[in-house]
């Protein structure tokens, strides 16, 4: 099965007639939901039913990492920032890994109840104490801790039937600038990045990581293009050296860090040529429609990888385990 390469968003709590028509375009393979698309569990069920009615094959995503980045809150368990697990790992590694597994299972189980395929998680960046946009979203600074905790979270997501997407390759934690607002530049050489930041990606790829999202960051001493537009990073390092055969999602092409590549059509071309399987255009309908028309005009082939990210059918979760996992999340929130 092949899937269109564009992932975009919708405006509100229900599909408009125009959006229902838009989603019929085969070049669209994914839809990402935001806080503005959520009001209540009942409303989300209705929205997802209408989306599936239009496109049963669509890959539906959300950022539901926990902490600051949790789009659905009321009616969902409040999830802790991953840094809490990182601190617990320092005191009791085995317990923290088991807790990460349960949080991953809980995150995925709650989303799967609404037929949502993926959350873009886990964050594999190292927290160097420099990046406010990463910060407590990271498990910590230790590559070993990030590997084991993110591995636990990934295993829990997999148990619940959800694929895992690591971000932001090859590491966003060193730069201070926020790529939503500007183009960050990492001045380190390749050896320094490989020795630390690349390790979680390398190890978790070998453990079965399903997807990756590159950073809108320039690693100046390595390549002049941001990682998401760089064939060096995506082809030579990720595909060839690390032997990753999963899905590469571009980060949002409407972010300031993507302006490097030109207009929206050019950003799409540069990302796909570098090696992305799916491009995201969020919070900018004109940009998304420009990309869609460009894909239609060029007859860009669909991706054979993206369909692998579709979740397994949801199963009725064990009620006692669900209660225990929610209690764990509440306990971890108190330490945030």
C-alpha positions as CSV (number, residue, x, y, z in Angstrom):
1,X,0.0,0.0,0.0
2,X,1.2,3.5,-0.8
3,X,0.2,6.7,1.0
4,X,0.2,10.4,-0.1
5,X,3.2,12.4,1.1
6,X,1.4,15.5,2.6
7,X,0.3,15.8,6.2
8,X,-1.8,18.8,7.0
9,X,-4.3,20.0,9.6
10,X,-7.9,21.1,9.9
11,X,-9.3,24.3,11.4
12,X,-11.7,23.4,14.2
13,X,-13.8,21.0,16.2
14,X,-15.6,19.5,13.1
15,X,-14.7,19.1,9.5
16,X,-16.0,21.8,7.2
17,X,-17.6,20.8,3.9
18,X,-14.5,22.2,2.2
19,X,-12.2,20.2,4.4
20,X,-14.2,17.0,3.7
21,X,-13.5,17.5,0.0
22,X,-9.9,18.5,0.6
23,X,-9.2,15.2,2.4
24,X,-10.3,13.2,-0.6
25,X,-7.0,14.3,-2.4
26,X,-4.8,11.2,-2.7
27,X,-1.7,13.3,-2.3
28,X,-2.8,13.8,1.3
29,X,-1.7,10.9,3.4
30,X,-1.8,12.3,6.9
31,X,-3.7,14.6,9.3
32,X,-2.3,16.2,12.5
33,X,-4.6,17.3,15.2
34,X,-4.0,20.2,17.6
35,X,-5.6,21.6,20.8
36,X,-8.0,23.7,18.7
37,X,-9.5,20.4,17.4
38,X,-10.4,19.1,20.8
39,X,-13.2,20.1,23.2
40,X,-14.4,16.9,24.8
41,X,-14.2,13.1,24.3
42,X,-17.6,13.0,22.6
43,X,-16.6,15.7,20.2
44,X,-13.3,13.9,19.4
45,X,-15.1,10.7,18.7
46,X,-17.4,12.5,16.2
47,X,-14.5,14.3,14.6
48,X,-12.5,11.1,14.1
49,X,-15.6,9.3,12.8
50,X,-16.1,12.0,10.1
51,X,-12.4,11.9,9.2
52,X,-12.5,8.1,8.9
53,X,-15.7,8.3,6.8
54,X,-13.8,10.5,4.3
55,X,-10.5,8.7,4.4
56,X,-10.2,5.4,6.3
57,X,-6.6,5.1,5.3
58,X,-5.4,8.5,6.6
59,X,-2.6,8.5,9.1
60,X,-3.9,10.6,12.0
61,X,-1.3,12.1,14.4
62,X,-1.1,14.4,17.4
63,X,1.7,15.7,19.6
64,X,0.8,14.1,23.0
65,X,4.3,13.9,24.5
66,X,3.3,15.0,28.0
67,X,4.2,18.0,30.0
68,X,4.1,21.2,28.0
69,X,3.3,19.3,24.8
70,X,0.0,17.6,25.3
71,X,-2.7,18.7,22.9
72,X,-5.6,16.8,24.5
73,X,-6.1,17.4,28.2
74,X,-9.7,17.4,29.6
75,X,-10.9,13.8,29.5
76,X,-7.3,12.5,29.1
77,X,-4.7,11.7,31.7
78,X,-2.3,14.5,32.3
79,X,1.1,13.1,31.3
80,X,4.3,14.2,33.0
81,X,7.2,15.9,31.3
82,X,9.8,13.2,30.4
83,X,12.4,14.9,32.6
84,X,10.7,13.5,35.7
85,X,11.5,10.0,34.5
86,X,15.0,11.1,33.9
87,X,15.5,12.2,37.5
88,X,14.0,9.0,38.7
89,X,16.3,7.0,36.5
90,X,19.3,8.5,38.3
91,X,18.0,7.0,41.6
92,X,16.5,3.7,40.4
93,X,17.1,2.9,36.7
94,X,15.0,-0.3,36.5
95,X,12.0,1.2,38.2
96,X,12.1,4.3,36.0
97,X,12.3,2.2,32.8
98,X,9.3,0.2,33.9
99,X,7.4,3.5,34.6
100,X,8.4,4.8,31.2
101,X,6.9,1.7,29.7
102,X,3.6,2.2,31.5
103,X,3.4,5.9,30.5
104,X,4.0,4.9,26.9
105,X,1.3,2.3,27.1
106,X,-1.1,4.8,28.8
107,X,-0.4,7.5,26.2
108,X,-1.0,5.1,23.3
109,X,-4.0,3.4,24.8
110,X,-5.9,6.6,25.4
111,X,-5.3,7.8,21.9
112,X,-6.1,4.5,20.3
113,X,-9.5,4.6,21.9
114,X,-10.3,7.5,19.5
115,X,-8.7,5.7,16.5
116,X,-5.7,8.1,16.4
117,X,-2.7,6.4,15.0
118,X,0.4,8.1,16.4
119,X,1.8,10.6,18.8
120,X,5.0,12.1,17.6
121,X,7.1,10.7,20.5
122,X,9.5,10.0,22.0
123,X,11.8,13.0,22.2
124,X,15.4,11.7,21.8
125,X,17.2,15.0,22.2
126,X,19.6,15.4,25.0
127,X,19.0,18.2,27.5
128,X,22.2,20.1,27.6
129,X,20.6,22.9,29.6
130,X,20.8,25.2,26.6
131,X,17.5,24.8,24.7
132,X,14.3,26.2,26.2
133,X,12.2,24.6,23.5
134,X,13.5,21.2,24.4
135,X,14.2,21.5,28.1
136,X,12.0,19.2,30.2
137,X,10.6,17.5,27.1
138,X,13.9,15.5,27.1
139,X,14.5,12.6,29.4
140,X,17.8,14.1,30.4
141,X,21.4,14.7,29.3
142,X,22.8,11.2,29.6
143,X,22.6,9.3,26.4
144,X,22.3,6.0,28.4
145,X,19.3,7.4,30.3
146,X,17.6,8.7,27.2
147,X,18.2,5.3,25.4
148,X,16.7,3.2,28.2
149,X,13.8,5.5,29.1
150,X,12.8,6.3,25.5
151,X,13.2,2.6,24.8
152,X,10.8,1.9,27.7
153,X,8.3,4.4,26.4
154,X,8.6,3.0,22.9
155,X,8.0,-0.5,24.1
156,X,4.8,0.6,26.0
157,X,3.5,2.4,22.9
158,X,4.2,-0.7,20.8
159,X,2.4,-2.9,23.3
160,X,-0.7,-0.7,22.9
161,X,-0.5,-1.0,19.1
162,X,1.1,2.4,18.3
163,X,4.2,3.1,16.3
164,X,6.9,5.4,17.8
165,X,8.6,8.4,16.2
166,X,11.9,9.7,17.5
167,X,12.7,13.4,17.3
168,X,14.6,15.6,16.5
169,X,17.3,13.9,14.5
170,X,20.3,14.2,14.9
171,X,19.6,16.2,18.1
172,X,18.1,19.6,18.9
173,X,19.2,19.9,22.5
174,X,22.5,21.8,22.0
175,X,21.2,24.9,20.2
176,X,19.6,27.7,22.1
177,X,17.4,29.1,19.3
178,X,13.9,27.9,18.8
179,X,13.4,26.6,15.3
180,X,9.8,27.6,15.4
181,X,11.0,31.2,15.4
182,X,14.5,31.2,13.7
183,X,17.0,28.8,12.1
184,X,19.3,27.4,14.9
185,X,22.9,26.7,14.1
186,X,24.9,24.0,16.0
187,X,28.6,24.7,15.8
188,X,29.9,21.3,16.9
189,X,31.7,18.9,14.6
190,X,30.4,15.5,13.5
191,X,32.5,13.5,16.0
192,X,31.0,15.5,19.0
193,X,27.4,14.9,17.7
194,X,28.0,11.3,17.0
195,X,29.6,10.7,20.4
196,X,26.6,12.0,22.3
197,X,23.4,13.1,20.5
198,X,23.3,10.4,17.8
199,X,23.5,7.5,20.3
200,X,19.8,7.4,21.2
201,X,18.8,7.4,17.6
202,X,21.3,4.7,16.6
203,X,20.4,2.4,19.5
204,X,16.6,2.8,19.2
205,X,16.7,2.3,15.5
206,X,18.2,-1.1,16.2
207,X,15.5,-1.7,18.7
208,X,12.7,-1.1,16.2
209,X,12.0,2.6,16.1
210,X,9.3,3.1,13.5
211,X,9.6,6.8,12.5
212,X,12.0,9.8,12.8
213,X,11.6,13.5,12.5
214,X,14.7,15.6,11.7
215,X,15.5,18.9,13.2
216,X,15.2,22.3,11.5
217,X,18.8,22.9,12.7
218,X,22.0,23.6,10.7
219,X,25.0,21.6,11.8
220,X,27.4,24.0,10.2
221,X,30.6,22.0,10.4
222,X,28.9,19.0,8.9
223,X,26.4,20.3,6.3
224,X,25.2,23.8,5.2
225,X,21.5,22.7,5.0
226,X,19.2,22.0,8.0
227,X,19.0,18.3,8.8
228,X,15.5,17.9,7.3
229,X,16.7,19.2,4.0
230,X,20.1,17.5,4.0
231,X,20.8,14.3,2.0
232,X,23.9,13.9,4.0
233,X,22.0,13.5,7.3
234,X,19.0,11.7,5.9
235,X,20.6,9.5,3.2
236,X,24.3,9.0,4.1
237,X,23.9,8.9,7.9
238,X,20.3,7.8,8.6
239,X,19.5,5.5,5.7
240,X,23.0,4.1,4.9
241,X,25.1,4.3,8.1
242,X,22.4,3.7,10.7
243,X,20.4,1.5,8.3
244,X,17.1,3.1,9.2
245,X,14.2,1.9,6.9
246,X,11.4,3.5,8.8
247,X,9.4,6.7,8.0
248,X,11.1,10.1,7.9
249,X,8.6,12.9,8.6
250,X,9.7,16.4,7.9
251,X,9.2,18.8,10.8
252,X,6.5,21.4,10.1
253,X,7.4,23.3,6.9
254,X,5.7,26.4,8.2
255,X,8.3,26.8,11.0
256,X,10.8,29.7,10.6
257,X,13.6,27.1,10.5
258,X,12.2,25.8,7.2
259,X,12.3,29.2,5.5
260,X,15.9,28.3,4.4
261,X,14.5,26.2,1.6
262,X,12.3,29.0,0.0
263,X,8.6,29.0,-0.7
264,X,6.3,26.1,0.4
265,X,6.7,24.2,-2.9
266,X,10.4,24.5,-2.7
267,X,10.4,23.4,0.9
268,X,8.4,20.4,-0.1
269,X,10.8,19.5,-2.9
270,X,13.9,20.0,-0.8
271,X,12.6,17.8,2.0
272,X,11.5,15.0,-0.3
273,X,14.7,15.1,-2.3
274,X,16.7,14.9,0.9
275,X,14.9,11.8,1.9
276,X,11.7,12.6,3.8
277,X,8.7,10.2,3.2
278,X,6.1,12.7,4.4
279,X,6.1,16.5,4.7
280,X,4.1,18.3,7.3
281,X,2.5,21.7,6.7
282,X,0.7,23.0,9.8
283,X,-1.2,26.1,10.8
284,X,-0.9,27.6,7.3
285,X,-3.7,26.6,5.0
286,X,-2.4,28.6,2.0
287,X,1.0,26.9,2.4
288,X,-0.6,23.4,2.6
289,X,-2.7,24.1,-0.5
290,X,0.3,25.3,-2.4
291,X,2.1,22.1,-1.5
292,X,-0.9,20.0,-2.5
293,X,-1.2,21.7,-5.9
294,X,2.5,21.3,-6.4
295,X,2.3,17.6,-5.7
296,X,-0.6,17.2,-8.0
297,X,1.1,19.1,-10.8
298,X,4.4,17.1,-10.4
299,X,2.6,13.7,-9.9
300,X,4.9,13.0,-7.0
301,X,4.8,9.3,-6.2
302,X,3.3,8.2,-2.9
303,X,5.4,6.7,-0.2
304,X,5.5,2.9,0.4
305,X,6.6,3.3,4.0
306,X,4.0,5.6,5.5
307,X,1.3,3.0,5.8
308,X,3.5,1.1,8.3
309,X,2.7,3.8,10.8
310,X,-1.0,3.0,10.9
311,X,-1.9,1.6,14.4
312,X,-3.1,-1.8,15.1
313,X,-6.9,-2.1,15.9
314,X,-7.6,-0.9,19.5
315,X,-8.3,-3.5,22.1
316,X,-10.2,-3.0,25.3
317,X,-7.6,-2.1,27.9
318,X,-7.3,-3.8,31.3
319,X,-9.3,-1.6,33.6
320,X,-7.1,-2.2,36.6
321,X,-3.9,-1.5,34.7
322,X,-5.4,1.7,33.3
323,X,-6.3,2.9,36.8
324,X,-2.7,2.1,38.0
325,X,-1.1,3.8,35.1
326,X,-3.2,6.9,35.6
327,X,-2.2,6.9,39.3
328,X,1.4,6.6,38.3
329,X,1.1,9.6,35.9
330,X,-0.5,11.7,38.7
331,X,2.4,10.7,41.0
332,X,4.9,11.8,38.4
333,X,3.2,15.1,37.8
334,X,3.6,16.0,41.4
335,X,7.4,15.8,40.9
336,X,7.4,18.0,37.7
